Amino acid sequence: NTNATVVSRNAACPCGSGKKYKRCCAGKQQAPPAAASLTPADLAPAQNLEKAGRFLQANQLYSTLLLRHVDHPALLWGRGRCLMHMGATEDAAAALSRAAQ
């Protein structure tokens, strides 16, 4: 299949297990299913919570979306902003740094 996405062995597994790819689906016969594309409709609820100042709820939603859309820059950026507002500056810096990569 020429449309297959290459997954780094140390990246989070696209199957959504939360494990590294090398410890999850790397040894299986078939490649893990690719995560669906993130749409504006997926992102809007978290952004609306953030705009309303509900940073804890927005952060939880961004985190949940990141399980399916691993290392998605928009999600990491939103999560970083929420963490910053919540006073978790080290976690915020890590999320924002990952978003910028």
C-alpha positions, -999 to +999 in steps of 0.1 A: +000+000+000+017+032-011-005+054+012+007+037+044+020+060+071+054+052+086+054+051+124+085+056+144+092+027+168+094+051+198+063+070+188+030+065+205+011+036+188-016+049+164-040+022+177-046+045+207-034+021+234-010+047+249+020+023+245+050+029+223+045+014+188+075-010+193+058-024+224+023-026+209+015-031+172+050-032+157+053-070+159+018-077+146+012-089+110-009-059+100+000-023+106-021-005+132-051+015+119-042+051+111-059+077+133-087+097+115-079+132+105-088+159+131-116+181+118-126+216+129-157+201+144-136+178+166-115+208+178-144+233+184-157+220+217-123+222+234-117+256+219-151+268+231-144+256+267-110+273+266-126+306+254-151+303+282-123+301+307-130+264+316-094+254+313-096+221+333-125+208+311-108+220+279-075+204+289-093+171+296-109+173+261-076+181+244-060+152+263-087+128+252-084+140+216-046+135+218-051+098+225-065+094+190-046+122+173-011+116+188+011+147+188-013+168+167+001+203+169-032+221+174-042+198+202-008+202+219-009+239+215-044+241+230-035+218+259-003+239+265-024+271+268-048+255+292-020+241+314-004+276+314-037+291+327-039+264+353-004+272+366+012+240+354+040+258+337+064+229+332+037+207+316+026+236+295+062+242+283+065+205+273+032+205+254+040+238+236+075+226+228+061+194+213+035+214+193+063+235+178+083+205+165 
